[in-house]
């Protein structure tokens, strides 16, 4: 069954946005006692995952309608005290446009983490309605003090504990090494990082990006709207219904869009975007970030960074690239 709706939604007229019928059928579908399976403790989770899979199949028109519906509800819930967390990437570029088409006075905020491409920062500064925040600590200092972000947050936490054994984290370390059954076990392919000649940590995101935003939110009492999608990670897919909840402290109205759909709407509305995409960059996040590095097929993530900051590359990242190079290991 194709999930489409025959109506053309005039979403902005009279400042009224209705939930599309095709979307409403899925979102408001309720779990009943007949769905309950006492032998399966995750029955409700699987029920919501099934709804998430259906929502992913919606037409682009309905996804856009749903996104604007979520924006409107979140805006009303917070009495207009919201802001756009603008990164300069394609997703937040579309998000900025969609929100501005309904509420043109919503503030847009960018965090210059000191780990951004120069061209991206220039693109952000081309807008006159962006407030730019900066962290209290620079990127090189964070890496030197805490360690480099690598693979994933869970791997970072595991390696940090295994590199710094204490009586307090004994049970946790034993779990990482497989003594107990469960999801804590660290894959053997990452054990090489325990003896790596550098520290790894997931602290950088908190210090460089989240902390400036937390301080901004505390000062302004504004709630964030971000442009992340469920296609970026399994964790984001699993939390799909939290993404749309107006009771949460954050809203993610673009959750249902895939990359191709984002680009279709950018072209449809003739939006200006950062031209780093035209130079081969697929993601415009922090230029010196190793999260998910092992998944890069061509292992070329740092090529533009190496050209832009050769000295910093040689100081910090060369040994990391050598250690994790797909050409030299079996990752």
N, C-alpha and C positions, 0 to 999 in steps of 0.2 A: 504493500500500500504506500503510495507516494504521499508524503506529508506536505501538502501545499494548501493554500487557501485562495479561493477564486477572487476575493475582494482585493482592491488596491487600497492600501491603508494610507489615508492622508493623516500623517502622524502629528503634524505640528498645528494644523488649523484649529483655532479656538483653544489652543494649549491643551488639547485632549488626546491622550494616547490610550488605546484599548489593547488588551492582550489578544493577539491573533487567535482565532478559533483552533487552528491546527496546533498551536503551542499550548493553548489552554487545556486541550484534551490530555496532553502529556503531563504538564506541570501539576495539574489539579487531580490527576488520577491518584486514588487513595489505596493504600494497602488495607486489605480486609482480613478478617479472621481466617478466611479460606486460603489466604496466601501464606499463613503461618505454618511453618514446619518445625516442630519442636526439636527435631534432630539436627537442625541447621541453625546455629546461633547467629549466623550472618544473613538471615533471610531478608531483613529490612534493608541492609546494605546492598544486597544483590537486587532487590526491587528498585532501589534508587539508581543503581548502576544501569539497569535495563532502561529506565527512563532517560538516563543520560545518553545512552547509545541511540535512542530514538530522536532525541533533540539534535544530535549531531547530523541527522539526515534531513533536517528541515531545509526548505528552500532559502536562498540568500535573502529574498524579500522578507520572509518570516523571521529570519535571524536578526535582520536589521530592525524590524518592528519590535522584536523581543528585547533587543539591546536598549532601544529608546524607552520602552516600557520600564525596564529596570532602572534606567537613569532617572526617569520621572518619579518613580516610587521612592527611590533613595533620596532624591532631592527634597521631596515633600516630607518624608519621614524626619529629615534633619533640618527642616525649615530653611532650606537653601544654604545651610552652613557646610558646604562641601567644596572640594577643590580637585583639579585634575593632576595626577602625578604624571608629569610629562617627561619622557626619557629622550625624545627626539627620534625614536625608532618608528617604524611604519605603523605598529599597533597603536601607540599613543598619539600618533599624528591623526589617524582615523578617529580615535576616541575624542580628541580635542575638537574635531570638526562636528561630530555627532552631538556632543554636549553643547557646543556653541550654537548649533542650529536651533536648539530649544531654549537654552539659558545662556545668552551671550556674555553675561557678566560674571560667570563662574571663573575663579582664579586658576591660573595654570602655574605649576611649580616644577622646577627642574633642579636636580642636585648635581652640581659639578664635583664628582668624587675625586678629581685629579687623576682619574684612571679612564678618562674619555678621550676619544679621538679628537684632534684639533678641528677637523672638518665638521664633526658632529656638534661641537660647542659653537662653532660659527653658524651652523644651521639654526640652532636653538636661539642664538642671539639675533637672528634675522626677524624673529617675532617681537612685537613691541609689548605683548601682554603676558610675558613669561617672567616670573620671579625666580631668581637663581639663588640657591643656597649652597654653602660650602661646608665641608666637615672641619673639625678641629685638628685632625691629624692627616697628614698626606699619605698617599698610597705607598711610597717606598718605606716610610717610617712604620706603617702598619705591618708590612711584610717582614721588616727587620725585627719588629717587636714581638709579633704573634706568629707569623708564618704565612705560607703561600696557600691560596685556595686551590684545592686539587680534587678531581674526580667527582665527589659529592659531599654534601654536608655530613651524612652518616659516616662516610669513610674518614673525613677530617676529624670527627669526634673520636672515632675508634683509634686512629693513629696517634692523636694527641694523648689519649690515656695510656696507650701502650708504650709511648715514648717517655711518659712521666708516671711510672708506677708508684702507687702509694697503698697503704693498707685500706684506705677509704674506697679506692676504685678497684680493689682486688677482684670482687665478684664480677664486676663489669668487664674487666680485662679477660677473665676466664671465659666469659660469655663470648667475647669477640674471637677468642681462640678456639671456640667450639666445644667447650666442656659441657655446656648445657644446650638443650634443644630450644630452638626458637630463632627469631629473625635477627638476633644480635650478631651472629657469627660473621666475621669478616672474611670475604673471599680470599683464598690463598694467593691469588695474583697480586693482591695489594700488600702482602706481608713484606715485600721488598722496601716499602716506604717506611717501615719501622726503623730501619738502619740507614735511611737516606740522610745525606749530609746537610739537610735543611729541615726546618719545621713546616708543617702544614696546618692550616687553621681555616675555619669558616667565619672568623671574627671580622674580616674586612667588610663584608656586606653591612653588618651592624654599625660599625664605626664610620664607614665612608658614606653610607646612604641612609640607613634606617634611623640612626641617631639624629641627623639634621632634620629629617621629616618629623620625628617624634617631638623635637623641640619646637618646630613650626606649628604642629597640631596643638601642642600644649599652650602656645602663645596665642594662637588665633581661634582655637576651639573648632576648627574645620575638620571634616571627615574626608578621607581620600577615596577617589575613584581611580582605578588603575586599569591598564590595557592588557593584562595577561590573558592567555587562552588555555583551554584544557588540553590542547594538542601539544603543548610544550613539555609536559611531563605526566607520568602516571599519577603522581600525587595531586596534581591540579585537576585531573579527570575525576579522581575519587572525591574531591571536595566540591563538585559542580554545584550542588544545591546550596552550599554555604555561600558560593560566589554570588548568588542572586538574592540572598536573604537581606531584607532591608533592616533587620535588627542587628546585623553584624557591624563591626567598626570599619569595614572596608567593602567597597563594591567593585565587582569585576564584570561589567556588562558585555564585554567582548568574548566571554568564555567560549561560546559556541563556534566562533569563526576559525576556519583554517587559514593557512598562509595565502592560498590562491584567492580566497574570498576577500581577505583584507586588501590585496592588490586590486581586485576588481572594483571595490568601492573607492579606493584611492583614485583610480583612473576615471571612474564614473563621475566623481565630484571634482576632478582635475585639481587634486591637492598637490602642493609642493611637498617634496620629501627629501631626506638627506641623500645626496648623490653617492655616498659610499656604497649603497646597494648596487649602483651601476658599475662599480669597480670590483664587484665580486664578493663583497661582504654580505653574509647571510644574516648575521645578527650584529647589532650595534651596541651591545652591552659593554661592560668594562673591557678595555682592550687587553689588559694583562690579567686575565682570569682563567684558571685551569679547571673550573667546574665543567665536567662532561668532556674534558679534553680527549679522553680515551675513545670517545665515540666519533671523533673526526676521522673520516675515511682517508683524506689526503694529508692529514696532520699539518695543515698550513695556516692554522688560526693565528699564529704570531707573525706571519710574514709582513703584514702591513705595519704591525707594531714595531718589528725589527727595523723597518725602513724609517719610521717616524722617530723612534727613540733607541738608536743602536747601542748607546752607552749603557742605558738602564737594562736593555735586553741582555747584554753580555754580563752585567753584574749579577742579575737575579735569575734569569730564566734559562740561560743556556744549559746549565747542569740539569735542570728539570726536564727540558726537552730531550736531552741525551738519555736520561734515565727512563723516560716514558715513551720514547720514539717507537711507534708501531713497527717501523722497519727493523728495529733491533730487539723486539720482544714479542711475546705471544699474547698480547692483550686482545 
